[in-house]
Amino acid sequence: MRVTESGSRNLVVVTGIGGFLGHHLTKVFLEAGYAVRGTLRDLSRAPQISGAIAASGTDTGALDFRAADLLADDGWPEAMMGATALIHAASPFPSRLPADPQGLIAPARDGTRRVLKAAADAGVRRVVLTSSIAATNYGPGHAPFTEADWTDPDGPLTTAYYRSKTLAERAAWDFAQRHALALTTINPAFILGPLLGSAPGTSLDIVRRLLAGRYPAVPKFSVSVVDVRDVALLHRLALEADCAIGERFIAGGPVLSLSDIATILRKNLPDHAGRVPRLVLPNWLARLAAPFDANLRLIAGELGRDARVSSEKAERLLGWRPRPPEEAVLAAAQSLVAAGLIR
């Protein structure tokens, strides 16, 4: 159990606690003996979130909540009061390209500055920020991408979401340097794995749509896949290791195509196999259809692109050992079925 000299638990603030990853971060830290304070824009969601985590078998007696919004200063000083560390995981993750990119960039970049300032003002010095491979994979580098790579915010493949994650992480490193924060960033790949609760979010929604027969065919889109449980654990390993201070860590596994994911679903969930697509769109047809389909527009520039990343650094320095991506896909699907989210 993580306790202070006085016998009380170390308090970790988790922003984005209402999200898919936020639930698992809370579970990992509570089970390791930390107290957790989650931030929410709307505190009416707190009982649902606490209940979802408790239903997974985790004791939530050391969990509490504070109201705070990435776009406003109110609430953040109270949220940071008495905390020993901050896990900043809150950031918008859209399912389609937004009409106004600032709707993503402002809460991601400006919200990060706001949260880190509140932490610094409260004397919190240890921070782990959830970034993304969106901040590593779209610059001048090439696969397999590493922590040395940075996305070009103005690059031809850089969507509003990729830009928001890149600018937010850059802002965090700049702030940490100027205010002597002990910062680590985690750059996860595409996160799948078991759902806690009943809100699938953007990541699991792709699996849900495949199982529900929403796609007649899939494009040749591939992505590095990582299990949410492993991403949450990496945040804790990074927080507890002095060697992680000042470092970025990619959290990614082998690359799977949407066709690979569909095959895993058909093989392991025979009751739903008939609705999972078998057809694969040729790239020329997917690009032709992209102007008329929001989902295709989001990935049109990445069709056929090498999406491999390297998590060697996390494995070497922190002893991190991720699950096979097939396990993450299957756990996601089974949890969606169990939650009654596949119609």
Backbone torsions as a table, in degrees:
resi	resn	phi	psi	omega
1	MET	NA	137.6	179.4
2	ARG	-85.5	107.9	-178.0
3	VAL	-128.4	156.4	174.6
4	THR	-87.5	176.1	-179.8
5	GLU	-62.7	-27.0	179.9
6	SER	-81.6	-5.2	177.6
7	GLY	97.4	-4.8	179.3
8	SER	-88.9	156.1	-179.1
9	ARG	-72.8	144.0	170.4
10	ASN	-65.4	136.6	-176.4
11	LEU	-101.6	124.0	177.1
12	VAL	-111.2	128.4	174.1
13	VAL	-89.4	128.3	178.4
14	VAL	-116.0	111.2	171.8
15	THR	-84.4	154.8	-177.5
16	GLY	71.9	26.2	-176.4
17	ILE	-64.1	-23.3	-178.9
18	GLY	-78.8	-5.3	-178.1
19	GLY	-89.9	173.9	179.8
20	PHE	-55.7	-53.0	177.7
21	LEU	-68.2	-38.6	-178.5
22	GLY	-57.7	-39.1	176.0
23	HIS	-59.5	-45.8	-177.1
24	HIS	-72.5	-34.8	174.2
25	LEU	-58.9	-45.1	-179.8
26	THR	-62.0	-44.4	179.0
27	LYS	-59.9	-46.1	-178.3
28	VAL	-63.0	-44.4	-177.1
29	PHE	-73.3	-38.7	176.3
30	LEU	-62.0	-43.0	-178.1
31	GLU	-69.8	-20.5	176.3
32	ALA	-88.2	1.2	175.3
33	GLY	97.7	8.4	176.3
34	TYR	-85.0	155.8	162.0
35	ALA	-88.6	144.4	-176.9
36	VAL	-126.0	133.6	171.9
37	ARG	-117.4	118.3	179.9
38	GLY	-97.4	145.9	176.8
39	THR	-106.6	139.5	-178.7
40	LEU	-138.7	146.2	171.2
41	ARG	-69.2	-34.6	-176.1
42	ASP	-127.3	109.8	-176.6
43	LEU	-68.5	-11.9	178.1
44	SER	-65.3	-16.6	178.4
45	ARG	-81.7	-12.4	-173.2
46	ALA	-57.4	-47.2	-179.6
47	PRO	-61.3	-37.4	178.9
48	GLN	-64.5	-44.0	-179.6
49	ILE	-66.0	-47.0	178.9
50	SER	-60.2	-40.7	180.0
51	GLY	-65.0	-40.2	-180.0
52	ALA	-64.0	-40.4	-180.0
53	ILE	-71.2	-40.7	178.4
54	ALA	-63.7	-35.9	-179.6
55	ALA	-64.9	-19.6	177.5
56	SER	-82.4	-0.1	178.9
57	GLY	97.9	9.3	-178.2
58	THR	-96.7	133.3	175.9
59	ASP	-71.1	120.3	-177.8
60	THR	-103.1	20.6	-179.7
61	GLY	-64.4	-24.5	-179.4
62	ALA	-102.7	25.4	179.8
63	LEU	-111.6	130.6	170.7
64	ASP	-139.8	177.7	-171.1
65	PHE	-136.7	152.8	171.2
66	ARG	-136.0	149.7	178.0
67	ALA	-85.8	128.0	176.9
68	ALA	-162.7	146.2	-177.3
69	ASP	-124.1	137.2	-180.0
70	LEU	-60.0	-22.4	-176.0
71	LEU	-97.2	7.5	-179.0
72	ALA	-143.5	151.4	-178.9
73	ASP	-78.5	-26.2	-174.9
74	ASP	-59.5	137.9	172.7
75	GLY	94.4	-26.0	-175.9
76	TRP	-69.2	-39.9	176.5
77	PRO	-59.6	-40.5	179.0
78	GLU	-67.5	-36.6	-180.0
79	ALA	-64.2	-35.2	-175.3
80	MET	-87.5	-9.8	-174.4
81	MET	-60.0	123.0	176.6
82	GLY	80.9	0.9	-176.9
83	ALA	-78.8	151.2	175.8
84	THR	-105.5	-18.2	-178.6
85	ALA	-155.8	159.3	179.0
86	LEU	-126.2	130.9	169.0
87	ILE	-111.1	105.5	-176.1
88	HIS	-97.9	98.2	-177.3
89	ALA	-111.2	-3.9	-175.7
90	ALA	-76.6	126.8	175.9
91	SER	-173.0	141.7	-179.7
92	PRO	-66.2	141.1	177.2
93	PHE	-131.0	96.6	-172.5
94	PRO	-81.2	155.4	175.4
95	SER	-92.1	-8.4	178.7
96	ARG	-153.0	165.5	-179.0
97	LEU	-65.2	130.0	-178.5
98	PRO	-77.6	153.2	176.2
99	ALA	-67.1	-36.9	-179.8
100	ASP	-120.1	107.5	-179.1
101	PRO	-56.8	-28.6	-179.5
102	GLN	-63.7	-21.5	176.4
103	GLY	-64.2	-21.8	173.6
104	LEU	-97.3	-43.5	-171.6
105	ILE	-68.3	-41.9	-176.6
106	ALA	-61.8	-52.1	179.2
107	PRO	-67.4	-30.0	-179.7
108	ALA	-72.6	-56.3	-176.4
109	ARG	-77.1	-55.3	-177.0
110	ASP	-68.0	-35.1	176.6
111	GLY	-64.3	-38.7	177.6
112	THR	-62.5	-45.6	177.7
113	ARG	-59.9	-42.0	-178.1
114	ARG	-63.9	-45.0	-178.2
115	VAL	-67.6	-42.9	-179.9
116	LEU	-66.5	-35.9	176.8
117	LYS	-63.6	-43.0	178.7
118	ALA	-62.7	-38.8	178.1
119	ALA	-64.7	-47.0	-179.7
120	ALA	-62.4	-42.0	179.7
121	ASP	-63.3	-29.8	-178.8
122	ALA	-88.9	0.5	179.5
123	GLY	85.8	10.5	176.3
124	VAL	-80.3	121.8	-176.4
125	ARG	-109.7	-20.4	-176.4
126	ARG	-101.4	121.2	-175.1
127	VAL	-133.4	133.2	169.2
128	VAL	-118.5	121.8	-177.4
129	LEU	-105.1	133.0	173.2
130	THR	-85.3	108.5	174.0
131	SER	-100.5	-133.9	-176.6
132	SER	-172.1	159.2	169.8
133	ILE	-68.9	-8.9	170.5
134	ALA	-60.4	-21.9	179.5
135	ALA	-96.0	3.0	179.5
136	THR	-122.1	-28.7	-163.5
137	ASN	-93.7	1.7	-170.4
138	TYR	-129.5	42.4	175.2
139	GLY	-121.4	-150.6	-177.6
140	PRO	-77.8	-8.5	-178.1
141	GLY	-73.5	-179.2	179.6
142	HIS	-141.7	162.4	-177.3
143	ALA	-70.4	149.0	-4.1
144	PRO	-74.7	131.2	-177.4
145	PHE	-74.7	146.2	-179.7
146	THR	-127.7	-179.1	179.8
147	GLU	-66.4	-15.3	177.7
148	ALA	-77.3	-14.0	-178.4
149	ASP	-87.7	144.6	176.0
150	TRP	-131.7	141.0	174.5
151	THR	-71.8	140.2	173.2
152	ASP	-83.5	113.8	-176.9
153	PRO	-57.8	-23.2	-178.5
154	ASP	-109.5	15.6	-177.9
155	GLY	-71.2	161.9	-175.5
156	PRO	-66.4	-24.4	-179.5
157	LEU	-99.2	0.2	-173.3
158	THR	-83.3	105.0	176.7
159	THR	-76.5	174.8	179.2
160	ALA	-61.3	-36.9	179.3
161	TYR	-67.0	-46.8	179.3
162	TYR	-59.9	-41.3	179.2
163	ARG	-64.1	-41.1	-179.1
164	SER	-62.8	-42.4	-179.8
165	LYS	-68.5	-39.0	179.8
166	THR	-66.5	-48.3	-179.4
167	LEU	-65.0	-36.1	178.9
168	ALA	-66.1	-43.4	179.7
169	GLU	-68.4	-41.1	176.2
170	ARG	-58.5	-42.6	179.6
171	ALA	-63.2	-38.0	179.9
172	ALA	-65.3	-45.0	179.3
173	TRP	-64.6	-38.5	178.4
174	ASP	-64.5	-44.4	-179.4
175	PHE	-65.6	-43.1	-178.2
176	ALA	-61.2	-38.8	179.9
177	GLN	-66.9	-39.3	-176.9
178	ARG	-77.5	-22.4	-174.1
179	HIS	-121.1	15.4	173.8
180	ALA	56.8	41.6	173.6
181	LEU	-86.6	141.3	176.0
182	ALA	-88.1	92.7	-170.9
183	LEU	-103.8	141.6	167.9
184	THR	-130.9	142.2	173.4
185	THR	-118.0	142.3	175.0
186	ILE	-109.8	128.7	-177.1
187	ASN	-115.1	85.4	-176.7
188	PRO	-74.8	152.6	169.3
189	ALA	-81.7	-154.3	-178.5
190	PHE	-73.9	118.3	-170.6
191	ILE	-92.4	122.7	171.0
192	LEU	-124.5	-169.3	-177.6
193	GLY	122.0	-174.7	-172.6
194	PRO	-72.8	138.5	176.6
195	LEU	-81.1	136.2	168.7
196	LEU	-106.5	117.4	-176.5
197	GLY	96.4	-150.7	-172.1
198	SER	-133.0	15.0	179.1
199	ALA	-111.9	103.1	-171.5
200	PRO	-70.3	-25.7	-178.3
201	GLY	70.0	-174.2	-174.1
202	THR	-70.1	-43.2	-176.2
203	SER	-60.8	-55.8	-175.7
204	LEU	-72.5	-16.2	-179.5
205	ASP	-65.1	-28.2	177.3
206	ILE	-65.9	-44.2	177.1
207	VAL	-64.3	-41.3	179.3
208	ARG	-60.4	-42.9	-179.5
209	ARG	-67.6	-37.7	176.6
210	LEU	-62.5	-45.1	-179.4
211	LEU	-67.3	-31.6	-176.8
212	ALA	-86.0	0.0	178.8
213	GLY	74.5	27.0	-178.3
214	ARG	-77.9	-17.1	-179.9
215	TYR	-112.6	117.9	175.6
216	PRO	-70.2	-25.6	178.0
217	ALA	-154.3	161.9	-179.2
218	VAL	-119.2	144.8	176.2
219	PRO	-75.8	168.0	178.2
220	LYS	-84.2	66.5	-178.8
221	PHE	-109.3	129.5	-179.1
222	SER	-125.2	150.9	-177.5
223	VAL	-154.3	148.5	172.4
224	SER	-70.0	132.0	-176.3
225	VAL	-113.6	140.2	178.8
226	VAL	-140.6	147.1	-178.8
227	ASP	-80.6	136.1	-178.0
228	VAL	-58.7	-33.6	179.1
229	ARG	-65.1	-36.1	179.1
230	ASP	-73.9	-35.7	177.0
231	VAL	-64.8	-43.8	178.8
232	ALA	-61.9	-43.7	178.6
233	LEU	-61.9	-39.4	-179.8
234	LEU	-62.2	-34.6	175.5
235	HIS	-60.2	-43.5	-179.7
236	ARG	-68.4	-43.5	178.2
237	LEU	-58.4	-41.0	179.8
238	ALA	-66.9	-40.2	-179.7
239	LEU	-62.7	-36.7	-172.8
240	GLU	-89.4	-5.5	-176.4
241	ALA	-108.9	120.5	177.9
242	ASP	-61.3	-30.5	-178.6
243	CYS	-69.2	-11.6	179.7
244	ALA	-85.0	-14.7	-177.8
245	ILE	-64.9	130.1	-179.9
246	GLY	81.6	12.5	-175.2
247	GLU	-120.3	153.9	169.3
248	ARG	-102.5	148.0	177.2
249	PHE	-136.2	117.5	173.5
250	ILE	-76.5	133.7	174.7
251	ALA	-115.3	95.8	-177.0
252	GLY	-149.7	155.4	177.0
253	GLY	-118.6	-166.7	177.4
254	PRO	-58.5	158.1	-178.6
255	VAL	-82.0	135.2	171.9
256	LEU	-121.7	140.4	171.0
257	SER	-87.0	164.3	175.0
258	LEU	-60.4	-33.1	176.3
259	SER	-66.0	-38.5	175.9
260	ASP	-61.3	-44.9	180.0
261	ILE	-62.3	-42.9	178.7
262	ALA	-61.4	-39.5	178.9
263	THR	-64.2	-42.2	177.2
264	ILE	-60.3	-41.8	-179.4
265	LEU	-66.0	-45.7	-179.7
266	ARG	-62.6	-39.2	-177.0
267	LYS	-69.2	-38.0	-170.5
268	ASN	-102.2	-14.8	178.8
269	LEU	-127.1	74.2	-174.5
270	PRO	-60.3	-27.7	-179.8
271	ASP	-67.2	-19.7	-179.0
272	HIS	-113.4	-0.1	-171.7
273	ALA	-61.3	-32.9	-175.5
274	GLY	-64.8	-22.0	-178.1
275	ARG	-99.2	-10.8	179.7
276	VAL	-76.7	128.2	-173.7
277	PRO	-64.5	146.9	175.4
278	ARG	-111.4	-24.5	-176.8
279	LEU	-77.1	144.1	177.0
280	VAL	-118.2	126.7	179.8
281	LEU	-73.8	131.2	170.1
282	PRO	-64.8	151.1	-175.0
283	ASN	-57.4	-40.1	-177.4
284	TRP	-63.4	-36.7	-179.6
285	LEU	-73.6	-39.1	178.4
286	ALA	-62.7	-41.4	179.0
287	ARG	-68.3	-35.2	177.9
288	LEU	-64.8	-36.2	-177.8
289	ALA	-84.7	-16.1	-173.1
290	ALA	-54.8	-40.9	-179.8
291	PRO	-61.8	-17.6	-176.2
292	PHE	-106.8	0.8	-176.9
293	ASP	-136.3	118.1	-175.6
294	ALA	-63.0	-36.9	-179.4
295	ASN	-67.4	-41.2	178.5
296	LEU	-69.1	-35.6	178.0
297	ARG	-58.8	-34.3	-176.5
298	LEU	-66.4	-28.8	-173.4
299	ILE	-121.1	4.5	-173.1
300	ALA	-57.0	-36.5	-178.0
301	GLY	-74.7	-9.1	-175.0
302	GLU	-108.0	2.2	-177.9
303	LEU	-63.4	125.1	-179.4
304	GLY	80.2	3.3	-176.9
305	ARG	-82.6	144.9	176.9
306	ASP	-76.2	114.4	-172.8
307	ALA	-107.2	15.4	-176.7
308	ARG	-66.0	142.1	174.7
309	VAL	-129.3	164.5	178.9
310	SER	-117.0	125.6	174.2
311	SER	-105.8	20.6	-177.4
312	GLU	-57.1	-36.9	-177.6
313	LYS	-63.5	-46.0	179.0
314	ALA	-64.6	-38.1	179.8
315	GLU	-68.6	-39.5	-176.8
316	ARG	-75.3	-47.2	-174.0
317	LEU	-84.4	-32.5	-172.6
318	LEU	-114.9	-1.5	179.7
319	GLY	69.0	24.8	-177.9
320	TRP	-75.1	133.7	-180.0
321	ARG	-131.8	97.3	-176.3
322	PRO	-75.0	154.1	174.2
323	ARG	-70.8	160.4	172.3
324	PRO	-62.3	144.2	-177.8
325	PRO	-62.4	-28.9	178.0
326	GLU	-60.2	-34.9	178.4
327	GLU	-67.0	-37.3	178.1
328	ALA	-66.1	-41.8	178.8
329	VAL	-62.1	-48.0	-176.9
330	LEU	-65.8	-41.7	178.6
331	ALA	-62.4	-38.6	177.6
332	ALA	-62.1	-48.4	-177.6
333	ALA	-63.5	-45.8	-177.9
334	GLN	-63.8	-37.4	179.7
335	SER	-70.2	-34.9	176.8
336	LEU	-64.7	-42.7	177.6
337	VAL	-64.1	-45.5	-179.3
338	ALA	-62.1	-31.5	-179.8
339	ALA	-83.0	-1.2	179.4
340	GLY	73.2	27.8	-175.6
341	LEU	-97.2	1.9	177.2
342	ILE	-107.4	111.4	-177.6
343	ARG	-93.6	NA	NA
